[in-house]
Amino acid sequence: EIFRPGYGAGRGGGGWGGAPSFTPRGGNGFDRNAYGNPGHGGQQGRGSGDGQWKDGKHIPGPSNPRIERELFGIPNDPNVQHSGINFEKYDDIPVEASGQGVPEPVTTFANPPLDDHLISNIELSGYKVPTPVQKYSIPIVMGGRDLMACAQTGSGKTGGFLFPILAQAFQNGPSAVPMQTGMARQRKAYPTSLILAPTRELVSQIYDEARKFSYRSWVRPCVVYGGADIGHQLRQIERGCDLLVATPGRLVDLIERGRISLQNIKYLVLDEADRMLDMGFEPQIRRIVEGEDMPPTAARQTLMFSATFPRDIQLLARDFLKEYIFLSVGRVGSTSENITQKIEYVEDVDKRSVLLDILHTHGAGLTLIFVETKRMADSLSDFLINQGFPATSIHGDRTQRERERALEMFRSARCPILVATAVAARGLDIPNVKHVVNYDLPTDIDDYVHRIGRTGRAGNTGVATAFFNRGNRGVVRDLLELLK
């Protein structure tokens, strides 16, 4: 179940109240005095490792071995590829920063000083040194600047925005929120950080990362997305929501229901902004940012991340960001330096036999195969199973539970082959994918870039193979340019 209780705060954790006044909230920001119970004022929740904000200080909660295993896994487990394993290799990737007053990049997490508690969570997560995007984004965001970053998925960009946001939350404490009267189930959440992303897979993964880095702190992260039980999501945000990760459509729904206010937002993050526009979310995004109670551009920090920088993204940056710094990690719109790309000419009738040859030859590790249609995803998965290869598939017609089960089977290597449609091309954070096969090439080069970005992540190397024939002539020019 994706909506696990956050282990970053007490049970109230995010801005509830019971009197028509303002009060600072910490850890447990729900004023129980309004309901005839003694106020807890930020005390610990369930004894599960939650922290608190007390007397102007962040007091981390005690360690919880069970939760640590759930969040961070078993240290030095040879079967798990930790996200920080090869980040040292990133130093060869070029980084360009432009804008007024660009701060010097950092080389360690201790400079500029991130919160000590955050650094301990970063170490538990397996990070050793900042990635290139983090080296620049940490001082940029800590310095109060807006950021437009072009970086590939897998470059450590999630940490690039979570680290400085959480560091400042741990240091500065919670914001004041308006108290409300009425039934408890009608309470409204007042998050201070909002992260928008295009798909339920991506928001779930960002949420999981936020849970790691907010472990034992007063900050309670929550996640909401479409295609899941909204009642369950409402119950989660009612328990407190300091940092909200959301898809645009579901967030608009919750705003319309009067269950979320954006008036306290200090940090707005748009992750995979190009993909959100590709999926038609621009009206919802503009409504969220410009048409609700979101603080204006000058009163918040806005961070945008995109793998590409087309004109519509440039216009969005112009409208949403102020005096921003532009950060390019690697060539804008390019593929990761860690991916070896192979293009094979294969007629459609020969694709299955060539795929079998590849799997027999390069079968070790996780293999992700992209196809164009839902029917082909199921058909090819069934074919591989009949050929003795443990495989599974995901596509848009699968239920959320089926998708999550398939992804878990793939991540755990019980089914080391995953056949997927484009719905899964963005946002999947599976660090040890060794091989991506474009069984069906997409017609758009940006889709190709995002697909093969599932391998070569977190500083690790990967292989991407594409089947090409005369039916793919429309993408030839862009593909050749990309391979230069």
Backbone hydrogen bonds, N-H to C=O, Kabsch-Sander energy under -0.5 kcal/mol:
donor,donor_aa,acceptor,acceptor_aa,energy
4,R,2,I,-1.6
13,G,27,G,-1.1
14,G,12,G,-0.5
16,W,29,G,-1.0
21,S,19,A,-2.8
23,T,177,V,-1.4
25,R,175,S,-1.1
28,N,26,G,-4.2
29,G,27,G,-0.7
31,D,16,W,-0.6
31,D,29,G,-0.7
32,R,30,F,-1.0
34,A,31,D,-1.3
35,Y,32,R,-1.8
36,G,33,N,-1.5
37,N,32,R,-2.3
42,G,28,N,-0.8
43,Q,40,H,-0.5
51,G,217,S,-1.9
52,Q,59,I,-2.1
54,K,52,Q,-0.6
54,K,57,K,-2.7
57,K,54,K,-1.3
59,I,52,Q,-3.2
59,I,57,K,-0.6
61,G,49,G,-0.5
61,G,216,R,-2.1
68,E,64,N,-2.6
69,R,65,P,-2.2
70,E,66,R,-2.0
71,L,67,I,-2.9
72,F,68,E,-3.0
73,G,68,E,-0.6
73,G,69,R,-1.5
77,D,74,I,-1.6
80,V,77,D,-1.7
82,H,80,V,-0.9
85,I,82,H,-1.8
86,N,458,A,-1.0
87,F,84,G,-1.2
89,K,86,N,-1.5
90,Y,87,F,-1.9
91,D,88,E,-1.2
92,D,89,K,-1.0
93,I,90,Y,-2.5
96,E,328,S,-2.7
98,S,326,F,-2.5
102,V,99,G,-0.6
106,V,135,K,-2.1
108,T,111,N,-0.6
111,N,108,T,-0.9
114,L,109,F,-1.2
114,L,112,P,-0.6
119,I,115,D,-2.4
120,S,116,D,-1.9
121,N,117,H,-1.7
122,I,118,L,-2.5
123,E,119,I,-2.4
124,L,120,S,-1.9
125,S,121,N,-1.4
126,G,123,E,-1.4
127,Y,122,I,-1.6
135,K,131,T,-2.7
136,Y,132,P,-1.3
137,S,133,V,-2.8
138,I,134,Q,-2.2
140,I,136,Y,-1.8
141,V,137,S,-3.0
142,M,138,I,-2.6
143,G,139,P,-1.4
144,G,141,V,-2.0
145,R,140,I,-2.2
146,D,322,K,-0.6
147,L,302,T,-1.9
148,M,325,I,-2.6
149,A,304,M,-3.1
150,C,327,L,-3.4
151,A,149,A,-0.7
151,A,306,S,-0.9
155,S,152,Q,-1.5
160,G,156,G,-1.5
161,F,157,K,-1.2
161,F,158,T,-0.7
162,L,158,T,-2.6
163,F,159,G,-2.3
165,I,161,F,-1.5
166,L,162,L,-2.9
167,A,163,F,-2.5
168,Q,164,P,-1.9
169,A,165,I,-1.8
170,F,166,L,-3.0
171,Q,167,A,-1.6
172,N,168,Q,-2.6
173,G,169,A,-2.2
177,V,23,T,-1.8
179,M,21,S,-3.4
186,Q,183,M,-1.7
187,R,184,A,-1.8
189,A,259,R,-2.7
190,Y,14,G,-1.2
192,T,242,D,-2.4
193,S,242,D,-1.6
194,L,267,Y,-2.7
195,I,244,L,-2.9
196,L,194,L,-0.5
196,L,269,V,-3.2
197,A,246,A,-1.8
203,V,199,T,-2.5
204,S,200,R,-2.0
205,Q,201,E,-1.9
206,I,202,L,-2.6
207,Y,203,V,-2.3
208,D,204,S,-2.1
209,E,205,Q,-2.1
210,A,206,I,-2.6
211,R,207,Y,-2.4
212,K,208,D,-1.6
213,F,209,E,-2.4
214,S,210,A,-1.8
215,Y,212,K,-1.2
216,R,7,Y,-1.6
217,S,214,S,-2.2
220,R,13,G,-0.6
222,C,243,L,-2.4
224,V,245,V,-2.2
228,A,225,Y,-0.6
233,Q,229,D,-1.6
234,L,230,I,-2.6
235,R,231,G,-2.0
236,Q,232,H,-1.8
237,I,233,Q,-2.4
238,E,234,L,-2.0
239,R,235,R,-0.9
239,R,236,Q,-0.7
240,G,237,I,-1.3
242,D,220,R,-2.6
243,L,220,R,-1.5
244,L,193,S,-2.8
245,V,222,C,-2.4
246,A,195,I,-2.8
247,T,224,V,-1.3
251,L,247,T,-2.0
252,V,248,P,-2.3
253,D,249,G,-1.8
254,L,250,R,-2.2
255,I,251,L,-2.4
256,E,252,V,-2.6
257,R,253,D,-1.5
258,G,255,I,-1.6
259,R,254,L,-2.4
260,I,254,L,-0.7
261,S,189,A,-2.9
265,I,262,L,-1.7
266,K,192,T,-3.4
267,Y,192,T,-1.8
268,L,301,Q,-2.8
269,V,194,L,-2.9
270,L,303,L,-2.7
271,D,196,L,-2.9
271,D,269,V,-0.6
273,A,270,L,-0.5
273,A,305,F,-2.6
276,M,272,E,-2.0
277,L,273,A,-2.0
278,D,274,D,-2.3
279,M,275,R,-2.0
280,G,277,L,-1.8
281,F,276,M,-2.6
285,I,281,F,-2.8
286,R,282,E,-2.9
287,R,283,P,-2.0
288,I,284,Q,-2.6
289,V,285,I,-2.6
290,E,286,R,-2.9
291,G,286,R,-0.7
291,G,287,R,-1.8
299,A,296,P,-1.6
300,R,297,T,-1.1
301,Q,266,K,-3.1
303,L,268,L,-2.9
304,M,147,L,-2.9
305,F,270,L,-2.8
306,S,149,A,-2.2
313,I,310,P,-0.6
314,Q,310,P,-2.0
315,L,311,R,-2.3
316,L,312,D,-1.8
317,A,313,I,-2.6
318,R,314,Q,-2.0
319,D,315,L,-1.9
320,F,316,L,-2.4
321,L,317,A,-2.3
325,I,146,D,-2.1
326,F,98,S,-2.7
327,L,148,M,-3.0
327,L,325,I,-0.5
328,S,96,E,-3.0
329,V,150,C,-2.7
329,V,327,L,-0.5
330,G,94,P,-3.4
330,G,328,S,-0.7
333,G,307,A,-1.2
334,S,331,R,-2.2
339,I,336,S,-1.4
340,T,338,N,-0.5
340,T,462,G,-2.9
341,Q,339,I,-0.6
342,K,464,A,-3.2
344,E,466,A,-3.1
346,V,344,E,-0.7
346,V,468,F,-2.0
350,D,347,E,-1.6
351,K,347,E,-0.6
351,K,348,D,-1.1
354,V,350,D,-2.3
355,L,351,K,-2.6
356,L,352,R,-2.2
357,D,353,S,-1.9
358,I,354,V,-2.2
359,L,355,L,-2.6
360,H,356,L,-2.4
361,T,357,D,-1.9
362,H,358,I,-3.6
366,L,432,N,-0.9
367,T,416,P,-2.9
368,L,435,H,-2.7
369,I,367,T,-0.5
369,I,418,L,-3.2
370,F,437,V,-3.1
371,V,420,A,-2.4
377,A,373,T,-1.8
378,D,374,K,-1.9
379,S,375,R,-2.6
380,L,376,M,-3.1
381,S,377,A,-1.9
382,D,378,D,-2.4
383,F,379,S,-2.2
384,L,380,L,-2.4
385,I,381,S,-2.2
386,N,382,D,-2.3
387,Q,383,F,-1.2
388,G,385,I,-1.7
389,F,384,L,-2.9
391,A,389,F,-0.6
392,T,417,I,-1.9
394,I,419,V,-2.0
398,R,395,H,-1.6
403,R,399,T,-2.6
404,E,400,Q,-2.6
405,R,401,R,-2.3
406,A,402,E,-2.5
407,L,403,R,-2.5
408,E,404,E,-2.2
409,M,405,R,-2.5
410,F,406,A,-2.0
411,R,407,L,-3.1
412,S,408,E,-2.3
413,A,410,F,-1.5
414,R,409,M,-1.3
415,C,409,M,-2.1
417,I,390,P,-1.0
418,L,367,T,-2.4
419,V,392,T,-2.7
420,A,369,I,-3.2
420,A,418,L,-0.5
421,T,394,I,-1.3
424,A,421,T,-2.1
425,A,422,A,-1.8
426,R,422,A,-0.5
430,I,428,L,-0.8
433,V,430,I,-1.2
434,K,366,L,-1.7
434,K,432,N,-0.6
435,H,366,L,-1.8
436,V,463,V,-2.5
437,V,368,L,-2.9
438,N,436,V,-0.5
438,N,465,T,-3.2
439,Y,370,F,-0.9
439,Y,437,V,-1.4
440,D,370,F,-1.8
448,Y,444,D,-1.5
449,V,445,I,-2.4
450,H,446,D,-2.2
451,R,447,D,-2.3
452,I,448,Y,-2.4
453,G,449,V,-1.0
454,R,451,R,-1.7
455,T,452,I,-1.7
456,G,433,V,-0.7
458,A,154,G,-2.1
460,N,457,R,-2.4
462,G,338,N,-2.0
463,V,434,K,-2.3
464,A,340,T,-2.9
465,T,436,V,-2.9
466,A,342,K,-2.5
467,F,438,N,-2.3
468,F,344,E,-3.2
468,F,466,A,-0.5
472,N,469,N,-2.5
473,R,470,R,-1.3
475,V,472,N,-1.7
476,V,473,R,-1.3
479,L,475,V,-2.3
480,L,476,V,-2.7
481,E,477,R,-2.0
482,L,478,D,-2.1
483,L,479,L,-1.7
484,K,480,L,-0.6
484,K,481,E,-0.8
